[in-house]
Amino acid sequence: QRLRNLEHEALVTYYVSRRGRLPSEMRRLERHVADLLEAMRRESRGRFHYQIVDPETDPDFAGHAARQRVAPYRARTVRHDGYEEQTVWSTLHIAFGPYPAAVINGVGPAHLPRLQAILLEQLNQMSRPRRPVFALAAPAGYDELKAALAARGQVKPVRLSDDSGMLDDADVLFWV
């Protein structure tokens, strides 16, 4: 439903290494991500677009990816009695209307079951960002800190000696 009602056009670029460069457990990843993106494109009625690129095919393209805050990551695989690390590309770059782009680095097989939900929530956050919730555990005299935090989000004063559950919805705790 959300895809059908996108208020702006979305372009998702999937930066992924070619299949032969990916660790064996990631070799079907591009196909699964492509299938998901295609299903989302069909559902969107022309508002959701995607492209799949391999930044390793052209050095200039890797530079362009870096300017978009897209980077390869180190994938770790277990091999025999140890592990190996390999640098691979598997990143989603999301451009959505007038909003700043978002990046999801290090997309792996574990993301697949919830990747659509992650993408939809990212689009939602881009268009209607949620203000952060700050938990502040501070004695009297920290009014400037409280005011600075309040300018950026919701401040919830907490006493850590109480077990009131006030930290459940906090994004960060400031403990002075």
Buried (B, 14 or more C-beta within 10 A) or exposed (E): EEBEEBEEEBBBBBBBBEEEBBBEEBEEBBEBBBEBBEEBBEBBEEBBBBEEBBBBEEEEBBEEBEEBEBBBBEBEEEEEEEEEEBEBBBBBBBBBBEBEBBBBBBBBBEBBEEBBEEBBEBBEEBBEEEEEBBBBBBEEEBEEBBEEBEEEBBBBEBEEEEEEEBBEEBEEBBEE
